[in-house]
Amino acid sequence: MSLYELLGTVEVGLVFGLVSLGAYLTFKILDFPDLTVEGSFPLGAAVVATVIVALGWNPWVATLVAALAGFAAGWVTAYLNVRFNILHILAGILVSIALYSINLRIMGGPNKPLLGAETVFSGLDGWSLPSYVLSPILVFVLVLAIKFAIDFFLHTGIGLGMRAAGANPAMAEANGINVGRMKLFGIGLANALTALAGALFAQTFGAADAYMGIGIIIVGLASVIVGISLFPTRTIGQATVACLLGALLYRFAVALSLNADFLGLQASDVQLVTAILVVLTLMSQSSRLGLGRLLKRKPK
């Protein structure tokens, strides 16, 4: 693997780290299996590409608009669940399906190129270091700032209420916490992070595509599962670090698998590699738990 490929893998891994943080909020904090991300990831890409190319807006403002669009998508999913009691998984699937058509409308077609357009990475040109070195640094700083912001938020009153709503909704309601509002905001925030990841991903690769969200839920879950399985998660800060490290490890595992010529894998096999990686992680975790029970078993 060359230096260019190594830095590119790190950059994509950090971008997917935002997806893993969103998956952590939905699956671990709120206990809400959310499939909206399959549509909110390309939604962020579609919005940022269209706003930059068609409207000529500042790329940072366009990226913020993309995140807000993702928040709206997540809010709709949570609203369907809270207001109409639609099963959370089904609500996410419905919104994700609807977003496919919405993304096509936004882009005016299946894709929207960004080649030659100004992006958040355009300001890196002209520095002493090449852009492929500075680009991962910019993404790292941005992701790290968001990680600390989430850590801070989850320790505020609203954040603690959200954690309580996910851990024990009945007890949270009994203590005056509006569980429905916590779901609305939490799922919206998670999809805002996913849409932000989609916006950065599109600007990194120079195009937005309506199909780029396929399998993104597995990416988020794989990152969370790998990170939480391998690293300590006794505190919120440790858990978010584990999610980011899990995303990086996931990308490196995929990159190394696809670059291993003796395996005969191709770029189209990335979803297969992801599924195998998740299965192996879960199997190893299950084996460790089983071994732990065996060691703790008292002799008769």
Backbone as CSV, one residue per row, in Angstrom:
resi,resn,N_x,N_y,N_z,CA_x,CA_y,CA_z,C_x,C_y,C_z
1,MET,0.847,-1.195,0.000,0.000,0.000,0.000,0.886,1.250,0.000
2,SER,0.693,2.111,-0.975,1.487,3.333,-1.080,1.050,4.356,-0.042
3,LEU,1.858,5.429,0.117,1.514,6.499,1.060,0.206,7.160,0.663
4,TYR,-0.005,7.343,-0.641,-1.247,7.958,-1.122,-2.455,7.100,-0.737
5,GLU,-2.350,5.788,-0.939,-3.442,4.887,-0.578,-3.651,4.838,0.934
6,LEU,-2.545,4.877,1.683,-2.634,4.846,3.144,-3.386,6.068,3.673
7,LEU,-3.003,7.249,3.195,-3.656,8.478,3.655,-5.105,8.544,3.185
8,GLY,-5.365,8.020,1.980,-6.735,7.971,1.487,-7.601,7.064,2.339
9,THR,-7.049,5.935,2.777,-7.787,5.021,3.653,-8.073,5.667,4.997
10,VAL,-7.100,6.398,5.539,-7.300,7.103,6.803,-8.393,8.150,6.663
11,GLU,-8.366,8.893,5.571,-9.362,9.942,5.358,-10.770,9.360,5.265
12,VAL,-10.936,8.316,4.482,-12.254,7.688,4.348,-12.684,7.066,5.670
13,GLY,-11.729,6.473,6.394,-12.049,5.901,7.694,-12.543,6.952,8.675
14,LEU,-11.938,8.140,8.639,-12.384,9.226,9.518,-13.775,9.720,9.111
15,VAL,-14.023,9.798,7.805,-15.355,10.203,7.339,-16.401,9.196,7.803
16,PHE,-16.091,7.911,7.659,-17.011,6.874,8.131,-17.108,6.860,9.662
17,GLY,-16.115,7.483,10.326,-16.205,7.625,11.765,-17.424,8.432,12.182
18,LEU,-17.807,9.410,11.363,-19.032,10.172,11.639,-20.258,9.270,11.540
19,VAL,-20.250,8.354,10.582,-21.351,7.394,10.453,-21.402,6.499,11.689
20,SER,-20.227,6.080,12.168,-20.194,5.215,13.353,-20.677,5.958,14.594
21,LEU,-20.378,7.253,14.711,-20.882,8.038,15.835,-22.414,8.131,15.774
22,GLY,-22.944,8.295,14.559,-24.398,8.307,14.399,-25.012,6.973,14.765
23,ALA,-24.364,5.879,14.342,-24.864,4.540,14.685,-24.783,4.309,16.187
24,TYR,-23.754,4.838,16.822,-23.630,4.703,18.279,-24.792,5.406,18.985
25,LEU,-25.159,6.594,18.500,-26.272,7.323,19.113,-27.586,6.561,18.977
26,THR,-27.821,5.997,17.802,-29.107,5.333,17.578,-29.162,3.953,18.232
27,PHE,-28.148,3.141,18.020,-28.201,1.750,18.476,-27.820,1.592,19.948
28,LYS,-26.859,2.373,20.427,-26.366,2.196,21.785,-27.011,3.165,22.780
29,ILE,-27.183,4.419,22.388,-27.738,5.410,23.312,-29.265,5.339,23.344
30,LEU,-29.901,5.347,22.174,-31.360,5.395,22.109,-32.010,4.028,21.923
31,ASP,-31.222,2.992,21.654,-31.770,1.656,21.394,-32.842,1.723,20.309
32,PHE,-32.496,2.391,19.200,-33.426,2.633,18.100,-32.752,2.180,16.804
33,PRO,-33.012,0.947,16.346,-32.420,0.486,15.079,-32.903,1.354,13.916
34,ASP,-32.008,2.173,13.391,-32.391,3.170,12.384,-31.751,2.838,11.042
35,LEU,-32.587,2.631,10.030,-32.103,2.353,8.682,-32.193,3.574,7.769
36,THR,-32.510,4.722,8.338,-32.602,5.949,7.536,-31.266,6.310,6.913
37,VAL,-30.170,5.882,7.537,-28.841,6.270,7.072,-28.566,5.835,5.642
38,GLU,-29.256,4.773,5.191,-29.087,4.338,3.799,-29.517,5.429,2.825
39,GLY,-30.397,6.322,3.293,-30.835,7.427,2.441,-30.234,8.751,2.832
40,SER,-29.921,8.941,4.129,-29.396,10.231,4.570,-27.936,10.434,4.165
41,PHE,-27.181,9.353,4.010,-25.789,9.488,3.541,-25.736,10.062,2.118
42,PRO,-26.437,9.452,1.146,-26.451,10.074,-0.187,-27.214,11.394,-0.210
43,LEU,-28.143,11.611,0.740,-28.830,12.896,0.813,-27.840,14.012,1.092
44,GLY,-26.929,13.791,2.054,-25.912,14.790,2.341,-25.040,15.069,1.130
45,ALA,-24.683,14.003,0.405,-23.866,14.176,-0.801,-24.632,14.931,-1.883
46,ALA,-25.900,14.570,-2.074,-26.711,15.217,-3.108,-26.920,16.696,-2.814
47,VAL,-27.206,17.010,-1.559,-27.458,18.413,-1.186,-26.202,19.247,-1.352
48,VAL,-25.063,18.751,-0.850,-23.849,19.558,-0.922,-23.406,19.763,-2.371
49,ALA,-23.532,18.725,-3.201,-23.136,18.863,-4.601,-24.034,19.840,-5.338
50,THR,-25.326,19.749,-5.111,-26.268,20.627,-5.805,-26.132,22.069,-5.342
51,VAL,-25.988,22.273,-4.043,-25.876,23.635,-3.513,-24.583,24.296,-3.986
52,ILE,-23.498,23.527,-4.058,-22.220,24.089,-4.513,-22.249,24.369,-6.008
53,VAL,-22.692,23.383,-6.800,-22.622,23.499,-8.258,-23.736,24.384,-8.812
54,ALA,-24.973,24.116,-8.408,-26.115,24.828,-8.991,-26.313,26.210,-8.389
55,LEU,-26.103,26.352,-7.089,-26.361,27.629,-6.423,-25.098,28.446,-6.181
56,GLY,-23.953,27.798,-6.273,-22.695,28.511,-6.098,-22.418,28.965,-4.681
57,TRP,-22.968,28.266,-3.694,-22.773,28.658,-2.301,-21.384,28.273,-1.809
58,ASN,-20.984,28.889,-0.706,-19.742,28.533,-0.045,-19.796,27.058,0.366
59,PRO,-18.732,26.297,0.128,-18.785,24.851,0.423,-19.016,24.537,1.894
60,TRP,-18.530,25.369,2.806,-18.765,25.123,4.231,-20.235,25.324,4.578
61,VAL,-20.837,26.346,3.992,-22.271,26.570,4.206,-23.072,25.432,3.589
62,ALA,-22.661,24.999,2.397,-23.340,23.889,1.729,-23.244,22.607,2.563
63,THR,-22.097,22.384,3.195,-21.923,21.208,4.045,-22.843,21.275,5.260
64,LEU,-22.991,22.463,5.828,-23.905,22.646,6.959,-25.345,22.392,6.534
65,VAL,-25.725,22.884,5.349,-27.076,22.648,4.828,-27.316,21.155,4.642
66,ALA,-26.304,20.432,4.163,-26.427,18.978,3.981,-26.675,18.283,5.321
67,ALA,-25.970,18.723,6.369,-26.171,18.143,7.696,-27.585,18.423,8.199
68,LEU,-28.085,19.633,7.955,-29.453,19.976,8.373,-30.479,19.139,7.620
69,ALA,-30.211,18.851,6.345,-31.105,17.992,5.568,-31.138,16.583,6.169
70,GLY,-29.979,16.095,6.593,-29.933,14.794,7.242,-30.697,14.791,8.558
71,PHE,-30.595,15.895,9.315,-31.358,16.002,10.563,-32.858,15.906,10.279
72,ALA,-33.314,16.581,9.224,-34.731,16.549,8.871,-35.170,15.130,8.514
73,ALA,-34.321,14.399,7.793,-34.660,13.017,7.419,-34.792,12.139,8.659
74,GLY,-33.846,12.265,9.600,-33.926,11.489,10.825,-35.125,11.873,11.672
75,TRP,-35.445,13.173,11.688,-36.596,13.648,12.452,-37.888,13.037,11.920
76,VAL,-38.000,12.932,10.604,-39.202,12.338,9.998,-39.333,10.873,10.417
77,THR,-38.222,10.135,10.400,-38.261,8.729,10.824,-38.739,8.610,12.270
78,ALA,-38.152,9.419,13.142,-38.547,9.370,14.545,-39.999,9.800,14.731
79,TYR,-40.448,10.770,13.936,-41.828,11.247,14.051,-42.818,10.147,13.666
80,LEU,-42.500,9.398,12.619,-43.367,8.290,12.220,-43.479,7.254,13.334
81,ASN,-42.373,7.050,14.038,-42.378,6.080,15.128,-43.093,6.615,16.366
82,VAL,-42.811,7.867,16.725,-43.359,8.442,17.953,-44.831,8.799,17.800
83,ARG,-45.178,9.458,16.697,-46.539,9.971,16.525,-47.511,8.914,16.041
84,PHE,-47.062,8.022,15.143,-47.972,7.047,14.539,-47.658,5.605,14.935
85,ASN,-46.715,5.416,15.853,-46.362,4.087,16.359,-45.949,3.111,15.262
86,ILE,-45.352,3.627,14.195,-44.809,2.762,13.153,-43.499,2.169,13.664
87,LEU,-43.313,0.871,13.492,-42.115,0.187,13.957,-40.870,0.922,13.474
88,HIS,-39.895,1.122,14.362,-38.729,1.942,14.041,-37.987,1.463,12.797
89,ILE,-37.832,0.147,12.664,-37.131,-0.367,11.484,-37.919,-0.049,10.219
90,LEU,-39.232,-0.255,10.265,-40.073,0.021,9.103,-40.081,1.511,8.778
91,ALA,-40.133,2.362,9.801,-40.110,3.807,9.568,-38.823,4.217,8.863
92,GLY,-37.694,3.645,9.304,-36.422,3.959,8.660,-36.372,3.495,7.221
93,ILE,-36.919,2.299,6.963,-36.943,1.785,5.592,-37.798,2.675,4.694
94,LEU,-38.962,3.093,5.190,-39.855,3.945,4.399,-39.202,5.273,4.047
95,VAL,-38.567,5.902,5.034,-37.910,7.183,4.779,-36.723,7.004,3.844
96,SER,-35.976,5.916,4.025,-34.831,5.660,3.159,-35.257,5.462,1.710
97,ILE,-36.365,4.728,1.511,-36.882,4.529,0.149,-37.325,5.859,-0.457
98,ALA,-38.015,6.660,0.346,-38.468,7.966,-0.144,-37.283,8.863,-0.495
99,LEU,-36.213,8.778,0.302,-35.045,9.622,0.062,-34.348,9.280,-1.252
100,TYR,-34.473,8.039,-1.704,-33.867,7.685,-2.988,-34.445,8.557,-4.105
101,SER,-35.778,8.680,-4.131,-36.416,9.515,-5.143,-36.119,10.994,-4.907
102,ILE,-36.075,11.392,-3.634,-35.774,12.792,-3.318,-34.359,13.155,-3.769
103,ASN,-33.423,12.248,-3.566,-32.043,12.510,-3.983,-31.941,12.656,-5.496
104,LEU,-32.684,11.826,-6.222,-32.691,11.952,-7.680,-33.259,13.312,-8.102
105,ARG,-34.282,13.769,-7.409,-34.867,15.087,-7.687,-33.866,16.200,-7.398
106,ILE,-33.187,16.086,-6.267,-32.241,17.133,-5.868,-31.118,17.260,-6.891
107,MET,-30.578,16.127,-7.338,-29.448,16.158,-8.273,-29.883,16.285,-9.721
108,GLY,-31.167,16.060,-9.990,-31.624,16.090,-11.369,-31.142,14.906,-12.170
109,GLY,-30.825,13.821,-11.485,-30.321,12.621,-12.144,-29.672,11.712,-11.129
110,PRO,-29.045,10.624,-11.569,-28.456,9.665,-10.631,-27.168,10.146,-9.974
111,ASN,-26.534,11.180,-10.523,-25.298,11.667,-9.922,-25.103,13.145,-10.240
112,LYS,-24.188,13.759,-9.498,-23.858,15.174,-9.688,-22.350,15.325,-9.493
113,PRO,-21.597,15.621,-10.568,-20.141,15.754,-10.437,-19.740,17.047,-9.736
114,LEU,-18.614,16.983,-9.036,-18.058,18.151,-8.347,-16.684,18.531,-8.891
115,LEU,-16.284,17.905,-9.973,-14.972,18.163,-10.545,-14.863,19.621,-10.988
116,GLY,-13.837,20.285,-10.509,-13.630,21.688,-10.848,-14.369,22.657,-9.949
117,ALA,-15.277,22.170,-9.127,-16.040,23.033,-8.222,-15.250,23.248,-6.929
118,GLU,-15.539,24.345,-6.260,-14.877,24.637,-4.991,-15.472,23.762,-3.891
119,THR,-14.620,23.131,-3.104,-15.051,22.291,-1.996,-14.354,22.745,-0.717
120,VAL,-14.661,22.072,0.390,-14.000,22.424,1.649,-12.506,22.120,1.605
121,PHE,-12.085,21.309,0.636,-10.677,20.962,0.511,-9.931,21.851,-0.485
122,SER,-10.640,22.746,-1.149,-10.007,23.605,-2.163,-8.980,24.546,-1.539
123,GLY,-9.227,24.973,-0.305,-8.298,25.895,0.349,-6.965,25.274,0.708
124,LEU,-6.844,23.959,0.555,-5.591,23.278,0.885,-4.581,23.365,-0.248
125,ASP,-5.033,23.767,-1.431,-4.127,23.879,-2.574,-3.181,25.066,-2.370
126,GLY,-1.946,24.881,-2.790,-0.980,25.974,-2.694,-0.143,25.949,-1.432
127,TRP,-0.429,25.014,-0.500,0.377,24.902,0.707,1.661,24.131,0.400
128,SER,2.589,24.143,1.361,3.869,23.471,1.151,3.698,21.958,1.045
129,LEU,2.717,21.419,1.782,2.442,19.989,1.712,1.375,19.711,0.660
130,PRO,1.420,18.541,0.016,0.394,18.211,-0.992,-0.979,18.061,-0.353
131,SER,-2.014,18.248,-1.160,-3.382,18.215,-0.646,-3.762,16.845,-0.110
132,TYR,-3.190,15.771,-0.666,-3.563,14.443,-0.183,-3.000,14.169,1.215
133,VAL,-2.069,14.998,1.676,-1.576,14.921,3.051,-2.393,15.819,3.965
134,LEU,-2.724,17.015,3.498,-3.468,17.970,4.316,-4.940,17.597,4.454
135,SER,-5.495,16.937,3.439,-6.917,16.591,3.464,-7.274,15.687,4.645
136,PRO,-6.522,14.594,4.904,-6.841,13.779,6.088,-6.688,14.557,7.394
137,ILE,-5.737,15.498,7.445,-5.552,16.298,8.659,-6.776,17.170,8.908
138,LEU,-7.304,17.790,7.843,-8.503,18.621,7.974,-9.689,17.791,8.460
139,VAL,-9.866,16.606,7.873,-10.970,15.735,8.277,-10.777,15.283,9.716
140,PHE,-9.542,14.987,10.099,-9.260,14.553,11.470,-9.638,15.640,12.477
141,VAL,-9.253,16.868,12.195,-9.574,17.980,13.100,-11.086,18.153,13.204
142,LEU,-11.782,18.081,12.076,-13.230,18.240,12.071,-13.919,17.121,12.843
143,VAL,-13.519,15.876,12.595,-14.130,14.725,13.274,-13.829,14.765,14.765
144,LEU,-12.607,15.147,15.126,-12.242,15.221,16.541,-13.074,16.276,17.263
145,ALA,-13.296,17.423,16.602,-14.125,18.470,17.208,-15.554,17.985,17.421
146,ILE,-16.084,17.258,16.450,-17.445,16.733,16.572,-17.507,15.677,17.671
147,LYS,-16.472,14.834,17.768,-16.422,13.817,18.824,-16.491,14.456,20.206
148,PHE,-15.707,15.510,20.442,-15.712,16.176,21.743,-17.039,16.899,21.978
149,ALA,-17.639,17.422,20.912,-18.942,18.076,21.050,-20.011,17.069,21.475
150,ILE,-19.975,15.879,20.906,-20.935,14.834,21.282,-20.702,14.385,22.726
151,ASP,-19.428,14.229,23.101,-19.117,13.868,24.485,-19.692,14.893,25.455
152,PHE,-19.496,16.170,25.134,-20.005,17.241,25.997,-21.532,17.215,26.045
153,PHE,-22.152,17.041,24.862,-23.611,17.048,24.791,-24.227,15.926,25.620
154,LEU,-23.646,14.736,25.556,-24.207,13.590,26.271,-24.046,13.696,27.785
155,HIS,-23.301,14.707,28.246,-23.188,14.950,29.680,-24.004,16.159,30.128
156,THR,-24.707,16.796,29.191,-25.606,17.888,29.550,-26.945,17.311,30.014
157,GLY,-27.841,18.193,30.453,-29.154,17.731,30.910,-29.920,17.014,29.816
158,ILE,-29.915,17.585,28.611,-30.623,16.948,27.490,-29.962,15.618,27.132
159,GLY,-28.641,15.607,27.116,-27.933,14.384,26.793,-28.187,13.279,27.795
160,LEU,-28.189,13.627,29.068,-28.491,12.627,30.104,-29.925,12.128,29.979
161,GLY,-30.832,13.055,29.633,-32.217,12.641,29.407,-32.333,11.692,28.234
162,MET,-31.555,11.936,27.175,-31.566,11.050,26.014,-31.025,9.672,26.377
163,ARG,-29.965,9.644,27.159,-29.402,8.361,27.597,-30.398,7.602,28.472
164,ALA,-31.102,8.317,29.324,-32.105,7.677,30.173,-33.270,7.156,29.342
165,ALA,-33.673,7.926,28.322,-34.783,7.508,27.465,-34.444,6.236,26.703
166,GLY,-33.192,6.070,26.324,-32.793,4.860,25.625,-32.608,3.676,26.548
167,ALA,-32.098,3.942,27.771,-31.825,2.856,28.706,-33.093,2.298,29.330
168,ASN,-34.016,3.201,29.723,-35.253,2.754,30.380,-36.344,3.782,30.112
169,PRO,-37.079,3.644,28.991,-38.089,4.649,28.626,-39.156,4.844,29.698
170,ALA,-39.616,3.749,30.328,-40.675,3.858,31.340,-40.209,4.672,32.534
171,MET,-39.006,4.398,33.004,-38.464,5.141,34.135,-38.211,6.595,33.755
172,ALA,-37.751,6.816,32.517,-37.513,8.181,32.062,-38.814,8.976,32.036
173,GLU,-39.877,8.359,31.530,-41.186,9.025,31.507,-41.656,9.329,32.934
174,ALA,-41.425,8.387,33.844,-41.848,8.586,35.231,-41.110,9.741,35.893
175,ASN,-39.908,10.046,35.393,-39.125,11.147,35.945,-39.289,12.442,35.146
176,GLY,-40.312,12.495,34.298,-40.637,13.722,33.590,-39.888,13.959,32.299
177,ILE,-39.203,12.956,31.790,-38.476,13.106,30.527,-39.401,12.770,29.372
178,ASN,-39.459,13.649,28.390,-40.273,13.417,27.206,-39.490,12.510,26.248
179,VAL,-39.770,11.213,26.308,-39.024,10.233,25.520,-39.194,10.484,24.022
180,GLY,-40.397,10.882,23.614,-40.635,11.147,22.201,-39.744,12.258,21.670
181,ARG,-39.626,13.338,22.415,-38.770,14.441,21.987,-37.304,14.033,21.948
182,MET,-36.900,13.209,22.882,-35.521,12.725,22.885,-35.238,11.890,21.642
183,LYS,-36.207,11.075,21.244,-36.035,10.293,20.020,-35.966,11.200,18.795
184,LEU,-36.842,12.190,18.744,-36.858,13.110,17.602,-35.509,13.802,17.433
185,PHE,-34.992,14.307,18.544,-33.718,15.031,18.453,-32.552,14.071,18.239
186,GLY,-32.554,12.942,18.940,-31.438,12.009,18.846,-31.302,11.377,17.474
187,ILE,-32.409,10.921,16.913,-32.358,10.318,15.571,-32.025,11.375,14.525
188,GLY,-32.538,12.584,14.722,-32.184,13.676,13.818,-30.697,13.971,13.868
189,LEU,-30.136,14.030,15.083,-28.700,14.303,15.241,-27.857,13.206,14.603
190,ALA,-28.244,11.951,14.797,-27.495,10.838,14.222,-27.472,10.910,12.702
191,ASN,-28.600,11.252,12.103,-28.648,11.345,10.641,-27.985,12.620,10.124
192,ALA,-27.915,13.654,10.957,-27.147,14.835,10.585,-25.665,14.481,10.461
193,LEU,-25.163,13.656,11.389,-23.778,13.198,11.310,-23.551,12.339,10.066
194,THR,-24.524,11.480,9.762,-24.399,10.626,8.575,-24.428,11.451,7.295
195,ALA,-25.325,12.438,7.230,-25.394,13.305,6.055,-24.120,14.137,5.919
196,LEU,-23.568,14.582,7.050,-22.298,15.307,7.026,-21.190,14.426,6.457
197,ALA,-21.186,13.151,6.864,-20.218,12.204,6.309,-20.408,12.056,4.805
198,GLY,-21.667,11.980,4.349,-21.933,11.885,2.921,-21.465,13.119,2.166
199,ALA,-21.648,14.292,2.778,-21.211,15.536,2.134,-19.690,15.571,1.996
200,LEU,-18.977,15.169,3.044,-17.517,15.141,2.984,-17.025,14.070,2.010
201,PHE,-17.707,12.937,1.992,-17.334,11.850,1.087,-17.468,12.294,-0.362
202,ALA,-18.551,12.978,-0.681,-18.755,13.459,-2.053,-17.691,14.472,-2.445
203,GLN,-17.333,15.360,-1.523,-16.313,16.367,-1.835,-14.922,15.745,-1.925
204,THR,-14.712,14.641,-1.221,-13.430,13.946,-1.301,-13.247,13.281,-2.657
205,PHE,-14.312,12.638,-3.155,-14.218,11.870,-4.395,-14.706,12.632,-5.620
206,GLY,-15.220,13.839,-5.415,-15.550,14.688,-6.550,-16.873,14.409,-7.208
207,ALA,-17.800,13.728,-6.538,-19.113,13.463,-7.129,-20.062,12.942,-6.065
208,ALA,-21.340,13.169,-6.301,-22.399,12.594,-5.470,-23.166,11.600,-6.320
209,ASP,-23.584,10.506,-5.704,-24.274,9.456,-6.436,-25.441,8.941,-5.609
210,ALA,-26.542,8.655,-6.259,-27.738,8.205,-5.552,-27.561,6.822,-4.937
211,TYR,-26.578,6.055,-5.419,-26.394,4.685,-4.940,-25.290,4.576,-3.884
212,MET,-24.693,5.682,-3.490,-23.546,5.614,-2.594,-23.937,5.260,-1.156
213,GLY,-25.230,5.218,-0.852,-25.651,4.869,0.499,-25.898,3.385,0.704
214,ILE,-25.785,2.589,-0.369,-26.042,1.149,-0.246,-25.021,0.510,0.683
215,GLY,-25.514,-0.136,1.728,-24.638,-0.820,2.669,-24.016,0.070,3.731
216,ILE,-24.385,1.345,3.768,-23.747,2.256,4.717,-24.123,1.910,6.150
217,ILE,-25.298,1.321,6.350,-25.696,0.922,7.703,-24.755,-0.165,8.221
218,ILE,-24.292,-1.052,7.339,-23.353,-2.090,7.741,-22.005,-1.480,8.094
219,VAL,-21.621,-0.424,7.367,-20.368,0.271,7.681,-20.424,0.838,9.096
220,GLY,-21.536,1.515,9.421,-21.679,2.091,10.748,-21.684,1.039,11.838
221,LEU,-22.460,-0.017,11.623,-22.542,-1.081,12.622,-21.218,-1.822,12.760
222,ALA,-20.556,-2.064,11.642,-19.260,-2.747,11.695,-18.258,-1.931,12.501
223,SER,-18.262,-0.623,12.285,-17.334,0.240,13.008,-17.615,0.219,14.503
224,VAL,-18.898,0.313,14.861,-19.271,0.302,16.283,-18.939,-1.042,16.916
225,ILE,-19.297,-2.132,16.249,-19.071,-3.475,16.800,-17.581,-3.749,16.963
226,VAL,-16.792,-3.437,15.924,-15.351,-3.672,15.991,-14.726,-2.810,17.088
227,GLY,-15.096,-1.532,17.129,-14.512,-0.633,18.118,-14.851,-1.023,19.541
228,ILE,-16.126,-1.288,19.797,-16.551,-1.625,21.155,-16.015,-2.989,21.581
229,SER,-15.805,-3.891,20.627,-15.286,-5.218,20.955,-13.803,-5.190,21.310
230,LEU,-13.055,-4.246,20.735,-11.600,-4.247,20.889,-11.073,-3.223,21.880
231,PHE,-11.856,-2.176,22.170,-11.355,-1.090,23.002,-12.273,-0.873,24.209
232,PRO,-11.717,-0.323,25.299,-12.540,-0.089,26.501,-13.608,0.971,26.248
233,THR,-14.777,0.775,26.844,-15.900,1.704,26.645,-16.598,1.991,27.970
234,ARG,-15.812,2.180,29.018,-16.421,2.399,30.326,-17.047,3.793,30.445
235,THR,-16.581,4.741,29.642,-17.136,6.092,29.666,-17.605,6.470,28.264
236,ILE,-18.374,7.551,28.183,-18.841,8.031,26.884,-17.665,8.421,25.999
237,GLY,-16.678,9.099,26.581,-15.507,9.495,25.803,-14.773,8.305,25.221
238,GLN,-14.605,7.253,26.016,-13.956,6.048,25.521,-14.787,5.367,24.442
239,ALA,-16.103,5.389,24.603,-16.978,4.749,23.621,-16.899,5.449,22.268
240,THR,-16.890,6.781,22.266,-16.813,7.503,20.993,-15.449,7.322,20.334
241,VAL,-14.393,7.272,21.152,-13.066,6.976,20.602,-13.052,5.580,19.975
242,ALA,-13.673,4.618,20.665,-13.735,3.255,20.147,-14.461,3.196,18.808
243,CYS,-15.534,3.985,18.669,-16.272,4.017,17.400,-15.397,4.552,16.265
244,LEU,-14.646,5.611,16.539,-13.766,6.181,15.517,-12.636,5.218,15.159
245,LEU,-12.046,4.596,16.165,-10.992,3.619,15.895,-11.546,2.404,15.162
246,GLY,-12.772,2.023,15.494,-13.417,0.919,14.786,-13.614,1.228,13.317
247,ALA,-13.981,2.480,13.012,-14.151,2.886,11.609,-12.823,2.829,10.865
248,LEU,-11.759,3.277,11.519,-10.437,3.228,10.887,-10.000,1.779,10.656
249,LEU,-10.181,0.932,11.665,-9.805,-0.478,11.518,-10.627,-1.157,10.430
250,TYR,-11.899,-0.808,10.369,-12.758,-1.379,9.327,-12.231,-1.024,7.941
251,ARG,-11.895,0.252,7.728,-11.417,0.677,6.414,-10.086,0.014,6.073
252,PHE,-9.201,-0.110,7.073,-7.919,-0.765,6.811,-8.115,-2.244,6.506
253,ALA,-9.042,-2.885,7.209,-9.302,-4.297,6.948,-9.824,-4.495,5.532
254,VAL,-10.733,-3.616,5.108,-11.275,-3.705,3.752,-10.185,-3.432,2.719
255,ALA,-9.393,-2.368,2.961,-8.343,-2.004,2.008,-7.302,-3.109,1.872
256,LEU,-6.892,-3.673,2.988,-5.892,-4.752,2.945,-6.452,-5.994,2.274
257,SER,-7.724,-6.284,2.517,-8.340,-7.456,1.884,-8.414,-7.285,0.374
258,LEU,-8.796,-6.104,-0.052,-8.922,-5.873,-1.491,-7.562,-5.763,-2.179
259,ASN,-6.512,-5.432,-1.404,-5.171,-5.329,-1.983,-4.394,-6.633,-1.893
260,ALA,-4.972,-7.634,-1.222,-4.315,-8.939,-1.139,-4.608,-9.722,-2.415
261,ASP,-3.637,-9.744,-3.313,-3.855,-10.362,-4.626,-4.185,-11.846,-4.522
262,PHE,-3.633,-12.530,-3.507,-3.858,-13.973,-3.412,-5.305,-14.312,-3.062
263,LEU,-6.063,-13.323,-2.518,-7.472,-13.564,-2.218,-8.350,-13.436,-3.455
264,GLY,-7.858,-12.716,-4.465,-8.621,-12.566,-5.704,-9.861,-11.699,-5.565
265,LEU,-9.876,-10.797,-4.577,-11.046,-9.937,-4.374,-10.988,-8.706,-5.267
266,GLN,-12.174,-8.181,-5.583,-12.280,-6.984,-6.398,-13.018,-5.903,-5.613
267,ALA,-13.027,-4.688,-6.176,-13.691,-3.573,-5.497,-15.171,-3.857,-5.267
268,SER,-15.785,-4.639,-6.136,-17.205,-4.958,-5.995,-17.470,-5.896,-4.815
269,ASP,-16.404,-6.451,-4.234,-16.566,-7.385,-3.117,-16.524,-6.698,-1.759
270,VAL,-16.551,-5.369,-1.744,-16.379,-4.642,-0.484,-17.483,-4.982,0.516
271,GLN,-18.721,-5.161,0.047,-19.810,-5.496,0.973,-19.638,-6.897,1.539
272,LEU,-19.137,-7.814,0.721,-18.859,-9.175,1.189,-17.787,-9.157,2.272
273,VAL,-16.736,-8.375,2.045,-15.668,-8.262,3.038,-16.206,-7.670,4.339
274,THR,-17.069,-6.667,4.217,-17.653,-6.034,5.401,-18.479,-7.037,6.208
275,ALA,-19.337,-7.797,5.502,-20.174,-8.779,6.188,-19.325,-9.826,6.896
276,ILE,-18.274,-10.316,6.231,-17.403,-11.321,6.842,-16.694,-10.749,8.063
277,LEU,-16.271,-9.475,7.961,-15.590,-8.826,9.075,-16.504,-8.730,10.299
278,VAL,-17.745,-8.334,10.087,-18.708,-8.218,11.195,-18.976,-9.586,11.814
279,VAL,-19.172,-10.606,10.973,-19.440,-11.962,11.476,-18.267,-12.462,12.305
280,LEU,-17.040,-12.261,11.820,-15.865,-12.719,12.564,-15.735,-11.991,13.896
281,THR,-16.036,-10.692,13.903,-15.966,-9.921,15.150,-16.982,-10.427,16.156
282,LEU,-18.211,-10.655,15.687,-19.258,-11.156,16.583,-18.937,-12.560,17.086
283,MET,-18.370,-13.392,16.203,-18.004,-14.752,16.607,-16.904,-14.725,17.671
284,SER,-15.913,-13.849,17.472,-14.826,-13.770,18.447,-15.330,-13.232,19.780
285,GLN,-16.250,-12.257,19.713,-16.820,-11.701,20.933,-17.621,-12.769,21.668
286,SER,-18.405,-13.545,20.923,-19.200,-14.616,21.526,-18.302,-15.691,22.141
287,SER,-17.188,-15.980,21.482,-16.262,-16.986,21.994,-15.627,-16.526,23.297
288,ARG,-15.275,-15.227,23.363,-14.680,-14.692,24.590,-15.670,-14.744,25.739
289,LEU,-16.945,-14.422,25.434,-17.963,-14.483,26.483,-18.155,-15.910,26.969
290,GLY,-18.172,-16.843,26.025,-18.329,-18.244,26.403,-17.155,-18.743,27.228
291,LEU,-15.941,-18.329,26.864,-14.759,-18.710,27.630,-14.802,-18.104,29.022
292,GLY,-15.284,-16.841,29.104,-15.389,-16.187,30.406,-16.359,-16.915,31.319
293,ARG,-17.489,-17.376,30.783,-18.460,-18.123,31.596,-17.849,-19.452,32.062
294,LEU,-17.095,-20.066,31.153,-16.491,-21.355,31.495,-15.474,-21.207,32.624
295,LEU,-14.692,-20.110,32.575,-13.669,-19.892,33.597,-14.299,-19.521,34.941
296,LYS,-15.459,-18.848,34.875,-16.108,-18.429,36.119,-16.933,-19.553,36.747
297,ARG,-17.171,-20.638,36.016,-18.005,-21.717,36.513,-17.330,-22.392,37.711
298,LYS,-18.064,-22.527,38.774,-17.516,-23.138,39.984,-17.494,-24.659,39.837
299,PRO,-16.445,-25.274,40.360,-16.387,-26.744,40.293,-17.408,-27.368,41.228
300,LYS,-17.967,-28.473,40.800,-18.966,-29.153,41.627,-18.310,-29.962,42.739
